[in-house]
Amino acid sequence: MALPLDVLEKSMNQKLILLLKDGRMIEGKLTGYDEYMNMVLDDVEETIEENKRRLGTIILRGNNVVSISLQ
């Protein structure tokens, strides 16, 4: 089984899809992270139900993330 930080290491500069605790979906390119799984994402698009909006660059706190998948 892969450790979460190892997965993030291999996912650098790749598009990720993240499901957040509040039900939002975030898609963006991973450009950085720390040991707490806080992430910096570029070219982010947020999806809430059927509505999409562009957010640009964000810093996402790791404890808000339910799941991470590669696009």
C-alpha positions as CSV (number, residue, x, y, z in Angstrom):
1,M,0.0,0.0,0.0
2,A,1.3,3.4,-1.0
3,L,1.6,6.2,1.7
4,P,-0.4,9.4,1.0
5,L,2.7,11.6,0.8
6,D,4.4,9.2,-1.7
7,V,1.3,9.4,-3.9
8,L,1.4,13.3,-3.7
9,E,5.2,13.1,-4.6
10,K,4.4,11.1,-7.7
11,S,1.5,13.4,-8.6
12,M,3.4,16.6,-8.7
13,N,2.6,18.8,-11.8
14,Q,-0.3,16.5,-12.7
15,K,-4.0,17.2,-12.8
16,L,-5.9,15.9,-9.7
17,I,-9.6,15.6,-8.8
18,L,-10.3,16.1,-5.1
19,L,-13.5,15.5,-3.3
20,L,-13.9,17.8,-0.3
21,K,-15.8,17.2,3.0
22,D,-18.5,19.7,2.0
23,G,-19.3,17.8,-1.3
24,R,-17.4,20.1,-3.7
25,M,-15.2,18.7,-6.4
26,I,-11.9,20.5,-7.1
27,E,-9.8,19.9,-10.3
28,G,-6.4,21.4,-10.6
29,K,-2.7,20.8,-11.2
30,L,-0.7,20.0,-8.0
31,T,2.3,22.4,-7.7
32,G,3.2,21.9,-4.0
33,Y,2.3,20.2,-0.7
34,D,3.6,19.8,2.8
35,E,3.7,17.0,5.4
36,Y,0.2,17.8,6.6
37,M,-1.1,17.3,3.0
38,N,-1.9,21.0,2.5
39,M,-1.7,21.5,-1.2
40,V,-1.1,24.3,-3.7
41,L,-3.1,23.8,-6.9
42,D,-3.0,25.8,-10.1
43,D,-5.7,26.2,-12.8
44,V,-8.4,25.1,-10.4
45,E,-12.0,24.6,-11.3
46,E,-14.6,24.0,-8.6
47,T,-17.8,22.0,-9.2
48,I,-20.8,22.3,-6.9
49,E,-23.7,20.2,-8.2
50,E,-23.9,21.3,-11.8
51,N,-22.2,24.7,-11.4
52,K,-18.6,25.2,-12.3
53,R,-16.3,28.1,-11.6
54,R,-12.7,28.9,-12.1
55,L,-10.6,29.7,-9.0
56,G,-7.1,30.0,-10.4
57,T,-4.4,29.2,-7.8
58,I,-5.5,28.0,-4.4
59,I,-4.0,26.7,-1.2
60,L,-6.1,23.8,0.1
61,R,-5.9,22.6,3.7
62,G,-5.3,18.8,3.8
63,N,-7.9,18.0,6.4
64,N,-10.7,19.1,4.0
65,V,-9.9,16.4,1.5
66,V,-11.9,13.2,1.4
67,S,-10.4,11.6,-1.7
68,I,-7.8,12.3,-4.4
69,S,-7.6,10.8,-7.8
70,L,-5.6,11.4,-11.0
71,Q,-7.5,12.9,-13.9
